Amino acid sequence: MNQEPANRCPEIDVCRDLDQFFLEVVQTVRRQRVYEATAGAATYVAGLLADRARAGEGETCFDRPLTLILAEALDKVGLQRFERLRQIGDDVLYTTGFFVEHLESRGIEQHYVEQLGARAYATAGRMLFTDSPGALFDELADRFPMFVALVHDVADTLTASALSSHKKLLEMYEGWLRTGSVALAEALARSGLVPLRGNQTLQ
């Protein structure tokens, strides 16, 4: 794996493997902000973000009262109980990290939601018979607010990276306007934009 400079986030490229992309972003943020997370936890968070990127928007645990959903999960048994609890922890971590304004707009207290997410992870961890996976969920539960902050920083980093990419695209277009460069025109086309010289616009 190519190492990114410590002060630089990898640029978004939809053609790259999403798991690898998010792992690099999470690791970059983790180093820059000195988050005390194990490699296993960082990999789990990166996988969660990659899965959500693939799935797109959909139903979340906040579409119904979270306490009710948690109670329903605790009523399950076996693998179904574990998966429901893990899903609640994932939903809370992702939503509070990426869309905290969604909670605020609905009058939901973030600290309260984080407690429920941590409880879901902790209960899921206690269901595992091997030490390593159980320790992972214990870490996610014990440091839940820290992982929310990590995910929030990842969201901010991706936003800044996207803005940077847009700026570079604009600079490329302005360069084509000045020079008519075929290479720049081809680069713009690869980005899905076809420059038109007649009215100096993009199509």
Protein Blocks (a to p, Z undefined) as FASTA:
>chain_A
ZZddfkbccdddfkbcfklmmmmmmmmmmmmnopacdfklmmmmmmmmmmmmmnopaddf
klpcfklmmmmmmmpgcjllmmmmmmmmmmmmmmmmmmmmlmmmnopafklmmmmmmmmm
mmmmmmpcbfklmmmmmmmmmmmmmmmmmmmmmmmmmmmmmmmmmmmmmmmmmmmmmnop
aklmmmmmmnopacdfklopaZZ
